[in-house]
Amino acid sequence: MSRDDKDKNRTNFEVDVSPDMGMYRILPQQGYNPAFALAEFIDNAIHAFQHSESIEKPKTLSVTLNFYTNEYDRDTSKRNSIEIIDNGPGMLKSELARAFKPAKKPIVEGLSEFGIGMKAAAVWFTDTWQLVTKNIHEPEYHTVSFDLPKLLDKGQSTILVNDSENYSINHGVVVTLKDIRSRRYFDKSKVEAICQTISEIYQKYTREGEFNKILELKASIDGDNTRNLIYSSHADNTALISEVNKLVTRQGKKTYYAIGNERRWFKKIDFDYTYEGVTSAITGFIYILKTARYGNKNQGLIYFRNGRVIVGTHEKENKPEKLYGTNNKYRGQRLYGELNIDGLPVTYTKDGIDFDEDVFIEKLMEDEEVALFIQQCETHRADINDNEINHVNTEADIPPPSNKKPEPSKQAKGKSKPAPKKKTKKKSKSQRDMIFEYLIKLKDSDIATLGIRSFIEELRYQIVADRAISATLSLRVVLEKGILERIQKDFLPQYNRVEQMGIQALVNYMSNNKGDFFVLGEEKAFKCAQANSKSRQFDNVLVLNSVGHGSFNPDITEVETIISNLQPLLDWAYKT
C-alpha cells in the first residue's frame, strides 16, 4: 500500500472535552500538590496496565518523568516542561473520547476512578499540553494537542485527534506539559522534593510484595542522570524490642519499671469499618520505632488506597490528634503505622481523606492493645541506665505509691502552726518551647517551600539534640532561603541582583536599600537587618558565616538567642 493510500485510510476525528468549558478556568486554582498532580498520570498508566488483558504487554510497567527547568539550554523549546512517558498498552482510539471527557469515569474502577484526574492535573500545571498514544494492537499513533485559551476564545468543546505513523515509543502514552505556569515553576531542588514524594506514593508498587514490583519509576532533570525512584519505608525489624515499661511517682520521685519479658512492639491491624452504610476491611500494622524520629522524619499513620499513599509522607506527615496527642508527646516520635483503607472515600485530588477521621481512630483504638502501644511510647526511655531499671514479673509486683503523709515537725513551745500556703506561680514557657512554637509557625507559612520546611525540621531536631553547629548551619539556610523566596515573590526586580549573595552580603544590601524591600509597618524588620549589618556581637548573622568557616563554636543557648534576635527578619521573610 502506498503512502498516499495510507493517508486516505487515516481518519482524523474529534473528541468532546466538555461538559462546560468554563470548568477549566477553575481547575488551575485547585489545591494540588505538584507530586500528587503528577501522580494522576502515573495512576492512569498503572490502571491501564493492570486491567489490560494483552499477552503482549511488558511484565513491568515503566514510567519516566523528564523535568526541563528554565535553565535547560540544549533545546529551549523544552524549557519549563514535564514529560510523562509510559510503556503500557497504550490507548485505543475508542478510549480517547472517554479519557478527555471531564468527570467521565473509567469502565473499570481502580487507581483511575474519578474521571477528572488527568485533565485537572494537566490544566493545574499549564494551559497547553499534548498527549501521544499508541495501543499495542493498533498501527497508528494518536496525538491530541490541548490549548485551553484557544478553546475558550472560540467557544469550542471538541478538539481534533491526529493520526500519524511515527513517534519515539513502540506503545504506551507520552504526555507533555508545556510552558508550566509561572507559579508552578520548579528548579532542581523542587524536583528532588517532588521525586521523593512520588517515590513514597508508589512505594508498594516499586518493591517486592503484594503488587509484585510491577512498576519501574524513573526521573531525570534537564536530560541528565535518569535514575530509579525507589523508596524504602521503615523495615519492620526497626520495631522496638523491650519489656512493658511503667513510670511510678512516689513523693515526687519517679521510679522506672520493666515488666515481664521482652516483646517486639509490632501489631497487625485488621478490623471492619462502616461508613455511610458501606463496610470496608481495614488492614495493616502499627509499631513502635526502635529509634525515635522527630517531626516529619516519622510520617505517622500512612493511609494506602488501592496500593498508593493518600496521606502520610515526609512532606506532610499524618498524626491524628486522637491517636498521637499534641506535638510534644513521645508517640509522635515513636508510633508508626500503615493502614489499607480501600473502600473509604478520599478527595478527588487523592491527597486527603473524605471521612470522619476522629470516628475512624476511635474504632481503631477499641483494640485495647493499641492503648498499650500508646502507653509504651510515652513511658519507654531508650537512654536510661540499667541500674535505674526495676525488673518485675507482673504489674501487680510494683509496690503501690505510699499514702502516708510525713509527720509535722514538733516545736519546742506552744502549739504547732500550719505552714503558710505557698503561692504557686504559673510555669512560664521556656525560651526553647517558644522557639519550637515559632518554628512551627514558619514551617506553616506560604513562603516555606518543601525544601525550606525540611531545613526547619532539621533545625528543630538539631536543637533537641544539642548540636549547636549543625543547628546554626540549618538556621543559616532557613534565614537565607526564606529571604530569597520572599524577594522572588514580592520584589522580583531585585531578585536577580541578590540571588547569588551570601547571607551577610544579602542583609547588608537590604539594610542599605530600605525602599526596595521594606514597606510601611515593616520597621522592626528593617532595624533588625540594619543592626545585623553593623553589629559585631556574636548574636547576629555574622555568626552564621563564622560557624560555616569554622571560626566560631557556639553553644546551643547562643543559637537559641540568635533565633530570638533574628525573629523580626524571619517574620519579614516568611510573612508571619
Secondary structure as the mmCIF struct_conf table of DSSP 4:
data_model
#
loop_
_struct_conf.conf_type_id
_struct_conf.id
_struct_conf.beg_label_comp_id
_struct_conf.beg_label_asym_id
_struct_conf.beg_label_seq_id
_struct_conf.end_label_comp_id
_struct_conf.end_label_asym_id
_struct_conf.end_label_seq_id
HELX_RH_AL_P HELX_RH_AL_P1 ARG A 3 ASN A 9
STRN STRN1 PHE A 13 ASP A 16
BEND BEND1 PRO A 19 PRO A 19
TURN_TY1_P TURN_TY1_P1 MET A 21 GLY A 22
HELX_RH_AL_P HELX_RH_AL_P2 MET A 23 ILE A 26
HELX_RH_3T_P HELX_RH_3T_P1 LEU A 27 GLN A 29
BEND BEND2 GLN A 30 GLN A 30
HELX_RH_AL_P HELX_RH_AL_P3 PRO A 34 HIS A 51
TURN_TY1_P TURN_TY1_P2 ILE A 55 GLU A 56
BEND BEND3 LYS A 57 LYS A 57
BEND BEND4 LYS A 59 THR A 60
STRN STRN2 LEU A 61 TYR A 68
TURN_TY1_P TURN_TY1_P3 ASN A 70 GLU A 71
BEND BEND5 ARG A 74 ARG A 74
HELX_RH_3T_P HELX_RH_3T_P2 THR A 76 LYS A 78
TURN_TY1_P TURN_TY1_P4 ARG A 79 ASN A 80
STRN STRN3 SER A 81 ASP A 86
BEND BEND6 GLY A 88 GLY A 88
HELX_RH_AL_P HELX_RH_AL_P4 LYS A 93 ALA A 99
TURN_TY1_P TURN_TY1_P5 PHE A 100 PHE A 100
BEND BEND7 LYS A 101 LYS A 101
TURN_TY1_P TURN_TY1_P6 PRO A 102 ALA A 103
BEND BEND8 ILE A 107 VAL A 108
BEND BEND9 GLY A 110 SER A 112
BEND BEND10 PHE A 114 GLY A 115
HELX_RH_AL_P HELX_RH_AL_P5 GLY A 117 PHE A 125
BEND BEND11 ASP A 127 ASP A 127
STRN STRN4 THR A 128 LYS A 134
TURN_TY1_P TURN_TY1_P7 ILE A 136 HIS A 137
BEND BEND12 PRO A 139 PRO A 139
STRN STRN5 TYR A 141 ASP A 147
HELX_RH_AL_P HELX_RH_AL_P6 LEU A 148 LYS A 154
TURN_TY1_P TURN_TY1_P8 GLY A 155 GLY A 155
STRN STRN6 THR A 158 SER A 164
BEND BEND13 GLU A 165 GLU A 165
BEND BEND14 SER A 168 SER A 168
BEND BEND15 ASN A 170 HIS A 171
STRN STRN7 GLY A 172 LYS A 178
BEND BEND16 ASP A 179 ASP A 179
HELX_RH_3T_P HELX_RH_3T_P3 SER A 182 ARG A 184
HELX_RH_AL_P HELX_RH_AL_P7 LYS A 188 ILE A 201
TURN_TY1_P TURN_TY1_P9 TYR A 202 TYR A 205
BEND BEND17 THR A 206 GLY A 209
TURN_TY1_P TURN_TY1_P10 GLU A 210 LYS A 213
STRN STRN8 LEU A 215 ILE A 221
TURN_TY1_P TURN_TY1_P11 ASP A 222 GLY A 223
STRN STRN9 ASP A 224 ASN A 228
HELX_RH_3T_P HELX_RH_3T_P4 ASP A 236 THR A 238
STRN STRN10 ALA A 239 ALA A 239
STRN STRN11 ILE A 241 ARG A 250
TURN_TY1_P TURN_TY1_P12 GLN A 251 GLY A 252
STRN STRN12 LYS A 253 ARG A 264
STRN STRN13 PHE A 266 TYR A 275
TURN_TY1_P TURN_TY1_P13 GLU A 276 GLY A 277
STRN STRN14 VAL A 278 ILE A 288
STRN STRN15 LEU A 289 LEU A 289
BEND BEND18 LYS A 290 THR A 291
HELX_RH_3T_P HELX_RH_3T_P5 GLY A 295 LYS A 297
BEND BEND19 ASN A 298 ASN A 298
STRN STRN16 GLY A 300 GLY A 300
STRN STRN17 LEU A 301 ARG A 305
TURN_TY1_P TURN_TY1_P14 ASN A 306 GLY A 307
STRN STRN18 ARG A 308 VAL A 311
BEND BEND20 HIS A 314 LYS A 316
STRN STRN19 ASN A 318 ASN A 318
HELX_RH_AL_P HELX_RH_AL_P8 GLU A 321 TYR A 324
BEND BEND21 THR A 326 THR A 326
TURN_TY1_P TURN_TY1_P15 ASN A 327 ASN A 328
BEND BEND22 LYS A 329 LYS A 329
TURN_TY1_P TURN_TY1_P16 TYR A 330 TYR A 330
HELX_RH_AL_P HELX_RH_AL_P9 ARG A 331 ARG A 334
STRN STRN20 LEU A 335 ASN A 340
TURN_TY1_P TURN_TY1_P17 ASP A 342 GLY A 343
BEND BEND23 LEU A 344 LEU A 344
STRN STRN21 VAL A 346 VAL A 346
TURN_TY1_P TURN_TY1_P18 TYR A 348 THR A 349
BEND BEND24 LYS A 350 GLY A 352
STRN STRN22 ILE A 353 ILE A 353
BEND BEND25 PHE A 355 PHE A 355
HELX_RH_AL_P HELX_RH_AL_P10 GLU A 357 LEU A 364
TURN_TY1_P TURN_TY1_P19 MET A 365 GLU A 366
BEND BEND26 ASP A 367 ASP A 367
HELX_RH_AL_P HELX_RH_AL_P11 GLU A 368 THR A 379
TURN_TY1_P TURN_TY1_P20 ALA A 382 ASP A 383
HELX_RH_3T_P HELX_RH_3T_P6 ASP A 386 GLU A 388
STRN STRN23 ILE A 389 VAL A 392
BEND BEND27 ASN A 393 THR A 394
HELX_RH_3T_P HELX_RH_3T_P7 GLU A 395 ASP A 397
BEND BEND28 ILE A 398 ILE A 398
HELX_LH_PP_P HELX_LH_PP_P1 PRO A 399 SER A 402
HELX_LH_PP_P HELX_LH_PP_P2 LYS A 404 GLN A 411
BEND BEND29 ALA A 412 GLY A 414
HELX_LH_PP_P HELX_LH_PP_P3 PRO A 418 SER A 430
HELX_RH_AL_P HELX_RH_AL_P12 GLN A 431 LYS A 443
TURN_TY1_P TURN_TY1_P21 ASP A 444 ASP A 444
BEND BEND30 SER A 445 ILE A 447
HELX_RH_AL_P HELX_RH_AL_P13 LEU A 450 VAL A 464
TURN_TY1_P TURN_TY1_P22 ALA A 465 ASP A 466
HELX_RH_AL_P HELX_RH_AL_P14 ALA A 468 ASP A 490
HELX_RH_AL_P HELX_RH_AL_P15 LEU A 492 VAL A 498
TURN_TY1_P TURN_TY1_P23 GLU A 499 GLN A 500
HELX_RH_AL_P HELX_RH_AL_P16 ILE A 503 ASN A 512
HELX_RH_AL_P HELX_RH_AL_P17 LYS A 514 PHE A 517
TURN_TY1_P TURN_TY1_P24 LEU A 520 GLY A 521
HELX_RH_AL_P HELX_RH_AL_P18 GLU A 523 LYS A 534
BEND BEND31 GLN A 537 ASN A 540
TURN_TY1_P TURN_TY1_P25 VAL A 541 VAL A 541
HELX_RH_AL_P HELX_RH_AL_P19 LEU A 542 GLY A 548
TURN_TY1_P TURN_TY1_P26 HIS A 549 GLY A 550
BEND BEND32 SER A 551 SER A 551
HELX_RH_AL_P HELX_RH_AL_P20 ILE A 556 ASN A 565
TURN_TY1_P TURN_TY1_P27 LEU A 566 LEU A 566
HELX_RH_AL_P HELX_RH_AL_P21 GLN A 567 TYR A 574
TURN_TY1_P TURN_TY1_P28 LYS A 575 LYS A 575
#
